[in-house]
């Protein structure tokens, strides 16, 4: 995994952006955005972006990413 370039603390957890890296499948450098919630024992999710798309990634962007990712991690409805 790549070294973190930026780390954002949000209300829901931590969002980390990796340093840009090249892959064989993409012509442009990529950045991996990772979200780790406060209470999920290390579980989280990540998404890969073209590096140019996240050059101006801010705290507000991190909050939105965390909110969206958190909603996808939670199971909707009640347990049976």
N, C-alpha and C positions, 0 to 999 in steps of 0.2 A: 504494500500500500504506500501511497505517496505521503510525503511530509505535509502537515497542515500548513496552509498559507494564511488562512483567516479563521478565527473561532469566534462565534457569537453565542452569548448566553441569552436564552429566551425564557418566557414564562413557562413554557412546556418542556424545555430541555436544551440541548446544545446542538447548534448547527456548525459544521466544519466544512470549509472549502479546502480542497487539496491544492498543491502547487500544480501548474499546468504540466501536462505530459502528452507525449505522442503515442498513438497506437497504430497498428498496421491497418485497421479498418477505417480510419478517419484521416482526412488530409489536414485538418486543423488540429491544433492542440486541444486537449480535453481537460475538464476540471470535474472532480467528483464532489458533489454536495452530499454530506452525510448528516442525518438527524438521529440523535440518540435521546429518547425521552428520559425524564428524571426518574421514573419508577418502573422501568421495564427490564431490569437486570441485564443491561448490556445490549438488549435487542434494539434495532433501529432500522432505518432504511436509507438508501442512497439513490442518487440520480446523477447521470453523467451529462454534462453540458459542453458545448463548444466554449472554449475559454473566452472568446470575444463576447459571448452572451452574458457573462457574469463579471466583467471587468469593473462595473460600478455596483456591485452587490452591497447592499446596506443593511443596517439593523432591521429596517422595515421589511426588506426582502426575506431576511432570516426568520422573522416572526411569521410571515405568510407561509414560507416553506415548512416551518415547524407545525403550524396549524393544519395545513393540508396533509402533511405526512402523518401527523397524529391521528387525524380522522380516518386515515386508511389503515392504521395499525389497530384501532379499536374495533371489537366485534360489536356489530349493531344488534339490538334486541337483547332478550334475556337468555340465560343459560337454561337448558332443559333439565 
